[in-house]
């Protein structure tokens, strides 16, 4: 009798584990469909990209965002142009007050910036993205790039 209960328990655990894996795969699919902002922008002498130091973070870890200017022209941005968003019901929602300092910054050609977002902005498990808005110095039209990551 104990052996039969053990087999049933193992079966239930395996079914729950399979369902959990399926949800994770569906989240990845939703993320790629919903992330309609590229992580790389290139136009003439402007070439800028954004990435994270890892694709998954544990809850409480500090995400590290890496911005690279691989072009020949400097780009400028302000902290208010950088935002943290999370995916809720297939809609990106801005995290409250998740911005950096409101000052003008310039990312020179060939340079990179590592920026940390305090873990206090990441309140729950799920899919997040960092949206970075910048301006090319030759024109003032703003462009956006974004990168997404998971919090377990």
N, C-alpha and C positions, 0 to 999 in steps of 0.2 A: 504494500500500500504506500509506504514512504517513497519507494522507488518510482511509482506511478506519479505521485505528486511532484517529485523532483523533475521528472521528464516534462510534465505539464508546465511547471514554472520556467524551465529552460526554454520551452517553446514560446511562452508568452514574452519572455525577455528578448528572444530573437526577433519576434514580430515587431515589438516596440523599437528595437534598434534599427530595423529595416525602414520603418516609418520615419524615424528621425533622419536617416541618411537621405531619404527621398525629399524631405522638407529642405534640407541643406542644398541639395541639387537644384530644387525649384527656386530657392533664394538667389543662387548664382545666376540662374536664367533671368529672373526678374531684374537683378542688378544690371546685367548687361543691356537689357531692353530699356531700362529706365535711365541709364547713364547716357543721356543724349549730348553730353558735352565731351569733346575729345580731351585726352590728356597731353596732346601735343599740338602746337600751332606753328605753321611755317608759312611765311609770305615774304618773298624777296629776301632782304637781309635780316628779317626777324625769324628767329627759330627758338621757341621756348617750350619747355616741358615741365610736367609736374608728376611726382611719384611719391610713394610712401616707403619707409624703410622696410616694411613687411606687409603682407597682404592680410594677415590676421593678428589681432591684438586680444589679449585677455582683458576682461573688465578691470578697470583701474590702471591699466598701462597707459603711458603717454604716447599718442601717435606722433611720429616724426615725418614731416612733409618736406620733400626735397624739390626745390625749383631750380631749373638750370636754364641759363641763357646760352644757347649754342649757336646763336646767330652773330651777325656783325654789328647790330645796332643795340644800344641800351633800351631797356623798357622801364617804365615807371609804374608804381602802384602805391596804394595806401592800404593800411590795415583794414579799413572799412570795406575794401573791395575783396577781402578774403572772408569766406564764410564756411561754417560747418553745417551740414545738413544730414538728416537721417531719413531712411525710407520707411514710410508708414502707409500701409494700404496702397502700395504702388504709386505713392506721391512723395516727392522730396519735400521735407519740412525743415525750415531753418531752426537750428538750436538757438535757444535764447542767449543773447549777449555773447555769442561765441565769435568774437573778432579780436584782432590784435590791435596794437596802438594805431591811432589815427594820425600818422605822419607820412609824408611823402618819402618813398624809398625808390632807389634806382638800382636795377640789376644790370650790371655791366656785361658786355659780351665776354663769353668764356668763363663766367662766374656761376657759382651756385649758392643757394641759401638753404640751410636746414632750419626749419621752424617747428617748434613743439606746440601742440595744443594741450592745455592742462586737462588732466583726466576728469576734472569736475564737469567739463562740458559733455562728457560721454556718460549719460545716466543709465543706459540700458543696453542690453545685447541687441545686435542687429547689424544692418548695413548702413554705413555712413559714407559721406563724400565731402571732400574739401573742394570748394570752388574758388578759383583765383582769378580776379579780374585785373587786367593790366592795360597800359596804353603804350603804344610805340611813340618814341620821341618825335618821329617825323610827322606823325598825325595824331590827333587826339581821340580817334575812334577807339572805344574800349572793346576788348575781346576777352573771352573767358576760356579757361581750361579747367579740368576737374579730374580728380582721382578718387576712386572709392576703395573702401576696405571693410572688413568684418570685425565685430567685437563679439567675442564668445563669453 
